[in-house]
């Protein structure tokens, strides 16, 4: 995978197995969070009874982000109804939906002074709407209480309820709609067994069908055993679905019970993947070992919006 030169690529060997890599390289080592600002962000989330994917998913960037008062709120509880092989979030039967949660999210955004906020959730296959209604309420509270805050949502696939869920959420008007494909189709049965690759693509297509002006975003993890040509095909599939923003990061094994790391992809390889993605027409690409869906999301959103405006201005000048 790490050789991304223009030379001809070998055919994909779906049976290829790599020996698991044990030692983390220096380029993905991060410092422990110790700053005062980190503590303030943590205390605010605790005080409002809010969960964050930063903690639940054991994100390596938590120290940096929380020091900058950037926290990704995870709504609908901290227990997921799925059991993906890569994810550190607890699995089981979730609690009842917290009706005060949307107001608390808006309060946190106001107290943190957020210009851009990312809202995600656990999978809630137990709910009739998959949890879409809670996303709608959170967006509405944010629009009411922090109208200048741009809103990015990262939703599950709403299995069996996708069309109605997407329609309701898009109508609420988020600025960015993110749903991660996570990996290549071949690895779905072992890495993301509760989901379907093409259903996730259709979800993002549905967003654009309802409102072409909403930015769409998706991400993949590398290092799970995917082949280079498979990653290129995922990029092509995303562009066919009109996805605007691609994130690519290194998979890190949360515990020994989770899927093994098959490869630590080098920063140079990530840079090469990023160059290929930009050539394929994504408005924005974030590709590095420590990239995560919401890492530097506000800055990336501003750049993506500027890229669209420049593209439209160029098209108008030609017309």
C-alpha positions in Angstrom: 0.0 0.0 0.0 2.8 2.4 0.8 4.2 2.5 -2.7 1.9 5.0 -4.4 4.0 5.8 -7.4 2.4 6.0 -10.9 3.8 2.6 -11.9 1.3 -0.1 -12.8 -0.4 -1.6 -9.7 -0.7 -5.3 -9.0 -4.1 -6.9 -9.1 -6.0 -7.1 -5.8 -5.4 -10.3 -3.9 -8.5 -10.6 -1.7 -6.9 -13.6 0.1 -3.7 -11.7 1.0 -3.0 -11.8 4.7 -0.4 -9.6 6.5 1.1 -10.3 9.8 -0.3 -8.0 12.4 2.0 -5.0 13.3 2.6 -4.7 17.0 4.6 -1.5 17.6 3.2 2.0 17.0 5.6 4.1 14.9 6.7 7.5 16.2 4.5 9.4 13.8 1.3 8.4 15.7 2.5 8.9 19.2 0.8 11.8 21.0 1.2 13.5 24.3 -1.1 12.8 27.3 -3.7 15.6 27.8 -2.6 17.7 30.8 -3.6 21.3 30.0 -5.9 23.4 32.1 -8.2 24.1 29.1 -8.5 20.3 28.6 -9.8 20.0 32.2 -12.3 22.8 31.7 -13.7 21.2 28.5 -14.0 17.8 30.3 -15.7 19.4 33.3 -18.2 21.2 31.1 -19.2 18.0 29.3 -19.6 16.2 32.6 -21.6 19.0 34.2 -24.1 19.0 31.3 -24.3 15.2 31.2 -23.0 15.0 27.6 -21.1 12.2 26.1 -18.3 12.8 23.6 -17.0 10.5 20.9 -13.5 11.9 21.8 -13.6 9.9 25.0 -15.8 7.0 24.0 -13.9 6.2 20.9 -10.5 6.8 22.6 -9.5 9.4 20.0 -5.7 10.1 20.0 -6.3 13.8 19.3 -8.4 14.5 22.5 -5.6 16.4 24.2 -5.1 18.8 21.3 -8.8 19.3 20.5 -10.0 19.8 24.1 -7.3 22.2 24.8 -8.8 24.3 22.0 -12.3 23.7 23.4 -13.3 21.6 20.5 -15.3 18.6 21.6 -17.4 16.3 19.4 -20.7 15.6 21.2 -22.1 12.1 20.9 -25.9 12.2 21.4 -28.4 9.4 22.2 -26.3 7.9 25.0 -23.1 6.0 25.2 -24.3 2.5 24.3 -24.5 1.3 20.7 -26.8 -1.3 19.3 -24.0 -2.5 16.9 -20.7 -4.2 17.5 -18.2 -3.0 14.9 -14.8 -4.6 15.1 -13.0 -1.3 15.1 -15.0 0.7 17.6 -14.5 1.3 21.3 -18.0 2.4 22.1 -19.9 0.1 24.4 -22.4 -2.3 22.9 -25.8 -3.3 24.4 -29.3 -2.1 25.1 -29.3 1.7 25.3 -31.2 3.8 27.8 -34.2 6.0 27.0 -33.5 9.1 25.0 -32.6 12.1 27.1 -35.2 14.8 26.3 -32.9 17.5 27.8 -29.9 16.6 25.6 -30.6 19.0 22.7 -30.7 22.0 25.1 -27.6 20.8 26.8 -25.7 20.5 23.5 -26.7 24.1 22.6 -25.6 25.3 26.1 -22.2 23.6 25.6 -21.8 25.2 22.2 -22.5 28.6 23.7 -20.2 28.2 26.7 -17.3 26.9 24.5 -17.9 29.7 22.0 -17.9 27.3 19.1 -17.9 28.6 15.6 -18.3 25.1 14.3 -19.7 22.0 16.1 -19.7 18.3 15.2 -22.6 16.1 16.5 -22.5 12.4 16.2 -24.3 9.5 17.8 -24.3 5.8 18.6 -26.4 3.5 16.4 -29.9 3.3 17.8 -31.5 0.4 15.9 -34.0 0.1 18.8 -35.7 3.4 18.0 -38.5 3.7 15.4 -36.6 6.5 13.6 -33.1 5.3 14.4 -32.5 8.5 16.4 -33.1 10.9 13.5 -35.6 13.0 15.6 -32.9 13.7 18.2 -30.5 15.0 15.5 -33.3 17.3 14.3 -34.0 18.6 17.8 -30.3 19.3 18.4 -29.9 21.2 15.1 -33.0 23.2 16.0 -31.7 24.1 19.5 -28.3 25.1 18.0 -29.9 27.3 15.4 -32.1 29.0 18.1 -29.4 29.5 20.7 -26.1 29.8 18.7 -27.2 30.9 15.2 -23.7 31.8 14.1 -22.4 28.3 14.8 -22.1 26.1 11.7 -23.3 22.6 12.3 -21.7 19.3 11.1 -23.5 16.0 11.8 -22.0 12.5 11.6 -24.9 10.1 11.5 -25.2 6.3 11.5 -26.7 4.6 8.5 -30.3 4.4 9.9 -30.6 0.8 8.7 -34.1 0.2 7.3 -35.2 3.8 8.1 -32.7 5.7 6.0 -34.9 7.7 3.6 -37.3 9.2 6.2 -34.4 9.8 8.6 -32.3 11.7 5.9 -35.3 13.7 4.8 -36.1 14.9 8.3 -32.4 15.8 9.1 -31.8 17.5 5.8 -34.9 19.6 6.3 -33.4 20.8 9.7 -30.5 22.3 7.7 -27.1 21.1 8.9 -24.2 22.7 7.0 -22.3 19.4 6.7 -23.7 15.9 6.6 -21.1 13.2 7.4 -21.5 9.5 7.2 -18.3 7.3 7.2 -17.9 4.4 4.9 -15.0 3.3 7.3 -13.4 0.7 5.0 -13.4 -1.0 1.6 -16.4 -3.3 0.7 -14.4 -6.5 1.0 -13.7 -5.9 4.7 -17.3 -5.1 5.7 -18.3 -8.6 6.8 -15.5 -8.6 9.5 -15.0 -4.9 10.2 -18.5 -3.5 9.9 -20.8 -6.5 9.9 -24.0 -4.6 10.9 -23.8 -2.3 7.9 -23.8 -2.4 4.1 -21.3 -0.5 2.0 -23.7 0.5 -0.8 -26.4 1.4 1.6 -24.0 3.9 3.1 -23.3 5.3 -0.3 -27.0 5.6 -1.0 -27.5 7.5 2.2 -25.1 10.2 1.1 -26.6 10.3 -2.4 -30.0 10.8 -0.7 -28.7 13.8 1.1 -27.6 15.5 -2.1 -30.9 14.5 -3.8 -32.8 16.4 -1.0 -30.4 19.4 -0.9 -27.4 19.7 -3.2 -26.1 22.7 -1.2 -25.4 20.7 1.9 -21.8 19.6 2.0 -21.4 15.8 2.3 -18.4 14.1 3.9 -17.2 10.6 4.5 -14.1 8.9 5.9 -12.1 5.7 5.8 -9.6 4.1 8.1 -6.4 2.6 6.6 -4.3 -0.2 8.0 -7.1 -2.9 8.3 -5.8 -5.0 5.4 -7.2 -3.0 2.5 -5.4 -2.9 -0.9 -4.4 0.2 -2.7 -6.7 -0.3 -5.7 -9.6 -0.9 -3.3 -9.0 2.5 -1.7 -8.9 4.1 -5.1 -12.3 2.5 -6.0 -13.8 3.8 -2.8 -12.7 7.3 -3.8 -14.4 6.8 -7.2 -17.6 5.5 -5.5 -17.6 8.6 -3.3 -17.2 11.0 -6.2 -20.0 9.2 -8.0 -22.2 9.9 -4.9 -21.1 13.6 -5.1 -19.3 13.5 -1.8 -17.4 16.7 -1.2 -15.0 15.9 1.6 -12.9 12.8 2.2 -11.1 12.0 5.5 -8.5 9.3 5.7 -6.7 8.2 8.9 -4.8 5.3 10.5 -6.9 2.7 12.3 -5.6 2.2 15.9 -6.7 -0.9 17.8 -8.6 0.2 20.9 -8.2 -3.1 22.8 -6.9 -6.6 22.1 -10.6 -7.7 21.5 -10.8 -5.4 18.4 -9.6 -5.9 14.9 -5.8 -6.1 14.5 -3.8 -3.4 12.9 -2.4 -5.0 9.7 -0.3 -2.0 8.7 0.9 1.3 9.9 0.5 3.5 6.8 3.3 6.1 6.5 2.7 9.8 6.3 4.2 9.8 2.8 1.6 7.2 1.7 -1.2 9.3 3.2 0.0 12.3 1.4 0.0 10.4 -1.9 -3.5 9.1 -1.3 -4.5 12.7 -0.5 -3.1 13.9 -3.8 -5.0 11.2 -5.7 -8.2 12.1 -4.0 -7.8 15.8 -4.8 -7.2 14.9 -8.5 -10.4 13.0 -8.4 -12.3 16.2 -7.6 -13.0 16.3 -3.9 -13.5 19.8 -2.6 -11.6 19.0 0.6 -9.3 16.1 1.6 -7.8 15.4 5.0 -5.3 12.5 4.9 -2.8 11.8 7.6 -2.2 9.1 10.3 -4.0 11.1 13.0 -6.8 12.4 10.8 -10.3 11.7 12.3 -13.7 12.7 11.1 -14.0 15.8 13.3 -10.3 16.7 13.6 -9.8 20.3 12.6 -13.4 20.2 11.3 -14.0 23.9 11.6 -10.9 24.9 9.6 -11.6 22.2 7.0 -15.2 23.4 6.6 -14.1 27.0 6.0 -11.6 25.8 3.4 -14.2 23.6 1.7 -16.7 26.4 1.6 -14.1 28.7 0.0 -13.2 26.0 -2.5 -16.8 25.7 -3.6 -17.2 29.4 -3.9 -14.0 29.6 -6.0 -15.2 26.8 -8.2 -18.6 28.5 -8.8 -16.9 31.8 -9.5 -14.7 30.1 -12.1 -17.6 28.4 -13.7 -19.5 31.7 -13.9 -16.6 33.5 -15.5 -16.4 30.8 -18.2 -20.1 31.0 -18.8 
